[in-house]
Amino acid sequence: MSNKLIDILDDGKKVDKLNEDYHYRQSVLPRLKQLRELIRDSQFHSHAQIENLDFVKTLIEDLKDNPQRRVTSLEMKECNQLWKKYNK
C-alpha cells in the first residue's frame, strides 16, 4: 500500500479544461471589449451602429456567462468586419 495522498476530487482533465477556458476568455474578452469601445466611441450613432454594439455586448455576455463557449467562425468574421469598419 502506498503512503501517497491522492486527491480524489482532482480530475486533471477538468483542471486543464478550466485553465483553457480561463485563458481563452482572457485573450478574447479584452479584444471584444476594445471593439465595443470603438463602436461606442464612433461619432455617428446610426441604427446599424446600435445593432453592432448590441451584437458585441451580447457576445461578451455569452462568453462571460458560459466559460466553455467559443466564438464561432461566423461571429469572428463579423467582429473582424466591425473592427475594420470602426477602427479608423
Steps between C-alpha positions, in 0.01 A plus 500: 500500500632841407536788747427763234193715539269500206260785438192313385328826408776606264436407141791621290276532195257727683782716633657524155161586349440770760843648431440483127163675538654765725785574260264508204279758673808697607614529140164552327301716742742796505494513121122490490485772764734710290274448199200600711680823595587574137136467400378699798750782441426542130345835423194404299236304694291321239261209536767271352752618759257424782444151357876447472548612858223265618661212309837553669344555844298179469807308389698628799222409742463153346871434545491622858191295588613181329875437543501204258357708218725595211454768238381337179673563170198699380508718813875544456452614140234747611727636774788538253275691261382725783859559606592611150191719480547683831879503537566813299 
